Amino acid sequence: MKRQIFKRYEQNQPMLLPPSLEEMIPEGHLVRVVNEMIEGLDIEALEQKYKGGGTSAYHPRMLLKVIVYAYTQRAFSSRRIAKELRENVN
């Protein structure tokens, strides 16, 4: 009988260094295109709509990127978008 050899498997193995999100997203990925596009937009009018006060808000540029990318992935509901943000690096 031939002995099977498996690669080492340790589910809770710690990482030496945390992975860089930049390294985890492939070059040319759509999320990079959306990022570059939104970075090039003048969103001053959008920023002026924020009234301020209370706790700090997420940056409108980041939120716009999330919405645009989510829509390209056919994620239209806020619950689905929140789930994708928790589970998907892109």
C-alpha positions in Angstrom: 0.0 0.0 0.0 1.3 3.4 -1.0 1.6 6.0 1.8 -0.1 9.3 1.1 1.8 12.5 1.8 -0.1 15.7 2.4 1.1 19.3 2.6 1.2 20.6 6.1 -2.2 21.9 7.3 -2.6 24.0 10.3 -5.7 26.1 10.3 -4.7 28.4 13.2 -1.2 29.1 12.0 -0.2 32.6 12.8 1.3 34.9 10.1 4.7 36.3 10.4 3.5 39.6 8.8 -0.1 40.6 8.1 -0.8 40.5 4.4 -1.0 43.8 2.5 -4.4 44.4 0.9 -2.5 46.0 -2.0 -0.8 42.6 -2.6 -4.0 40.7 -2.4 -5.7 42.6 -5.2 -4.5 41.6 -8.7 -3.2 44.2 -11.2 -5.9 45.3 -13.6 -8.7 44.2 -11.4 -11.9 46.2 -11.8 -11.7 47.5 -8.2 -8.4 49.2 -9.1 -10.2 50.9 -12.1 -13.0 52.1 -9.9 -10.5 53.4 -7.3 -8.5 55.3 -9.9 -11.7 56.8 -11.5 -13.1 58.0 -8.2 -9.8 59.4 -7.1 -9.8 61.6 -10.2 -13.2 63.1 -9.5 -13.8 66.5 -7.9 -16.2 65.7 -5.1 -16.1 69.0 -3.3 -19.8 69.6 -3.8 -20.5 66.2 -2.2 -18.2 67.0 0.7 -20.0 70.3 1.3 -23.3 68.4 1.9 -21.9 67.0 5.2 -23.1 69.1 8.1 -20.6 67.9 10.7 -21.1 67.4 14.4 -21.6 64.1 16.1 -19.2 61.3 15.6 -16.8 61.2 12.6 -18.2 60.1 9.3 -16.7 57.8 6.7 -15.0 59.8 3.9 -17.5 60.4 1.0 -14.8 59.4 -1.5 -14.5 55.9 0.1 -18.3 55.5 0.3 -18.6 56.4 -3.4 -16.0 53.8 -4.3 -17.9 51.2 -2.3 -21.2 52.0 -4.0 -19.8 52.2 -7.5 -17.9 48.9 -7.2 -20.8 47.2 -5.5 -23.2 48.2 -8.3 -20.7 46.8 -10.9 -21.0 43.5 -9.0 -24.8 43.6 -9.0 -24.9 44.2 -5.2 -27.7 46.7 -4.8 -29.0 46.2 -1.3 -27.3 47.7 1.7 -27.3 44.4 3.5 -25.6 42.6 0.6 -23.0 45.5 0.3 -22.3 45.2 4.0 -21.8 41.5 3.7 -19.4 41.9 0.7 -17.4 44.5 2.7 -17.0 42.0 5.5 -16.1 39.0 3.3 -14.5 40.3 0.1 -11.1 41.9 0.1 -11.8 43.6 -3.2 
